[in-house]
Amino acid sequence: MKAAVAYQQYKNSKVLTASPAELTLMLYDGCIKFCNMAVMDINGKDFFKANKNIQKAERIIGEFKMTLDHKYAVAKDFDNIYDYVLRRLHEANMTKDTEILNECITHMRSLRDTWKEVMKRAGQPAMPEAAEA
Protein backbone atom coordinates (compact mmCIF):
# COMPACT_ATOMS: atom_id res chain seq x y z
CA MET A 1 0.00 0.00 0.00
CA LYS A 2 2.79 2.44 0.88
CA ALA A 3 4.48 1.79 -2.46
CA ALA A 4 1.27 2.65 -4.31
CA VAL A 5 0.91 5.91 -2.39
CA ALA A 6 4.56 6.79 -3.00
CA TYR A 7 4.18 6.06 -6.71
CA GLN A 8 1.07 8.25 -6.92
CA GLN A 9 2.92 11.08 -5.18
CA TYR A 10 5.80 10.68 -7.64
CA LYS A 11 3.38 10.84 -10.59
CA ASN A 12 1.72 13.93 -9.14
CA SER A 13 5.04 15.71 -8.67
CA LYS A 14 6.08 14.73 -12.20
CA VAL A 15 2.97 16.43 -13.57
CA LEU A 16 3.37 19.49 -11.37
CA THR A 17 7.00 20.03 -12.39
CA ALA A 18 6.62 19.21 -16.09
CA SER A 19 6.96 21.84 -18.78
CA PRO A 20 4.01 22.49 -21.10
CA ALA A 21 5.78 20.44 -23.79
CA GLU A 22 6.25 17.53 -21.38
CA LEU A 23 2.61 17.74 -20.29
CA THR A 24 1.55 17.51 -23.93
CA LEU A 25 3.71 14.42 -24.34
CA MET A 26 2.18 12.89 -21.20
CA LEU A 27 -1.30 13.50 -22.59
CA TYR A 28 -0.45 11.81 -25.88
CA ASP A 29 0.95 8.85 -23.95
CA GLY A 30 -2.13 8.76 -21.74
CA CYS A 31 -4.48 8.76 -24.71
CA ILE A 32 -2.56 5.89 -26.30
CA LYS A 33 -2.52 4.00 -22.98
CA PHE A 34 -6.28 4.33 -22.50
CA CYS A 35 -6.96 3.19 -26.06
CA ASN A 36 -4.70 0.17 -25.55
CA MET A 37 -6.47 -0.63 -22.30
CA ALA A 38 -9.84 -0.38 -24.07
CA VAL A 39 -8.64 -2.88 -26.70
CA MET A 40 -7.68 -5.31 -23.93
CA ASP A 41 -10.99 -4.69 -22.16
CA ILE A 42 -12.98 -5.41 -25.33
CA ASN A 43 -10.97 -8.55 -25.98
CA GLY A 44 -11.72 -9.59 -22.39
CA LYS A 45 -15.43 -8.77 -22.86
CA ASP A 46 -15.30 -6.12 -20.13
CA PHE A 47 -17.33 -3.55 -22.01
CA PHE A 48 -17.90 -1.33 -18.97
CA LYS A 49 -14.14 -0.82 -18.50
CA ALA A 50 -13.68 -0.38 -22.25
CA ASN A 51 -16.26 2.40 -22.19
CA LYS A 52 -14.50 4.12 -19.29
CA ASN A 53 -11.09 3.93 -20.99
CA ILE A 54 -12.42 5.21 -24.31
CA GLN A 55 -14.07 8.10 -22.47
CA LYS A 56 -10.73 8.95 -20.84
CA ALA A 57 -9.07 9.02 -24.28
CA GLU A 58 -11.90 11.22 -25.57
CA ARG A 59 -11.42 13.68 -22.69
CA ILE A 60 -7.71 13.96 -23.46
CA ILE A 61 -8.45 14.73 -27.10
CA GLY A 62 -11.04 17.25 -25.94
CA GLU A 63 -8.28 18.96 -23.92
CA PHE A 64 -6.06 19.05 -27.00
CA LYS A 65 -8.88 20.68 -28.99
CA MET A 66 -9.51 23.31 -26.30
CA THR A 67 -5.87 24.34 -26.12
CA LEU A 68 -5.35 24.84 -29.86
CA ASP A 69 -4.19 28.36 -30.67
CA HIS A 70 -6.22 29.22 -33.77
CA LYS A 71 -4.10 32.23 -34.63
CA TYR A 72 -1.79 29.68 -36.29
CA ALA A 73 -3.00 28.04 -39.51
CA VAL A 74 -1.77 24.60 -38.44
CA ALA A 75 -4.31 24.62 -35.60
CA LYS A 76 -7.08 23.94 -38.13
CA ASP A 77 -5.22 20.83 -39.31
CA PHE A 78 -4.84 19.55 -35.76
CA ASP A 79 -8.49 20.36 -35.06
CA ASN A 80 -9.52 18.25 -38.06
CA ILE A 81 -7.34 15.34 -36.94
CA TYR A 82 -8.67 15.52 -33.38
CA ASP A 83 -12.27 15.68 -34.67
CA TYR A 84 -11.67 12.62 -36.83
CA VAL A 85 -10.11 10.62 -33.99
CA LEU A 86 -12.95 11.65 -31.66
CA ARG A 87 -15.55 10.46 -34.19
CA ARG A 88 -13.70 7.16 -34.54
CA LEU A 89 -13.48 6.75 -30.76
CA HIS A 90 -17.24 7.33 -30.48
CA GLU A 91 -17.80 4.72 -33.18
CA ALA A 92 -15.41 2.28 -31.48
CA ASN A 93 -17.24 2.78 -28.20
CA MET A 94 -20.63 2.11 -29.75
CA THR A 95 -19.53 -0.93 -31.74
CA LYS A 96 -16.73 -2.19 -29.46
CA ASP A 97 -14.54 -2.51 -32.56
CA THR A 98 -10.86 -2.99 -31.72
CA GLU A 99 -9.79 -2.29 -35.31
CA ILE A 100 -11.14 1.24 -35.01
CA LEU A 101 -9.32 1.66 -31.70
CA ASN A 102 -6.09 0.44 -33.27
CA GLU A 103 -6.54 3.04 -36.01
CA CYS A 104 -6.93 5.73 -33.34
CA ILE A 105 -3.81 4.45 -31.58
CA THR A 106 -1.88 4.70 -34.85
CA HIS A 107 -2.97 8.32 -35.34
CA MET A 108 -2.15 9.28 -31.77
CA ARG A 109 1.26 7.58 -31.91
CA SER A 110 2.04 9.51 -35.06
CA LEU A 111 1.09 12.79 -33.37
CA ARG A 112 3.05 11.83 -30.26
CA ASP A 113 6.14 10.92 -32.27
CA THR A 114 5.90 14.20 -34.18
CA TRP A 115 5.62 16.04 -30.87
CA LYS A 116 8.74 14.25 -29.57
CA GLU A 117 10.61 15.40 -32.67
CA VAL A 118 9.43 18.99 -32.11
CA MET A 119 10.66 18.80 -28.52
CA LYS A 120 14.02 17.42 -29.64
CA ARG A 121 14.48 20.16 -32.24
CA ALA A 122 13.55 22.78 -29.67
CA GLY A 123 16.25 21.39 -27.39
CA GLN A 124 13.85 19.96 -24.84
CA PRO A 125 14.44 16.25 -24.22
CA ALA A 126 11.45 13.94 -24.07
CA MET A 127 10.81 12.42 -20.69
CA PRO A 128 12.35 8.93 -20.37
CA GLU A 129 9.14 7.34 -19.01
CA ALA A 130 7.27 8.59 -22.06
CA ALA A 131 9.46 6.61 -24.43
CA GLU A 132 6.87 4.11 -25.59
CA ALA A 133 3.20 3.70 -24.78
Helices and strands as residue ranges (DSSP letters): H 2-17, H 20-43, H 47-66, H 74-95, H 98-121, G 128-130
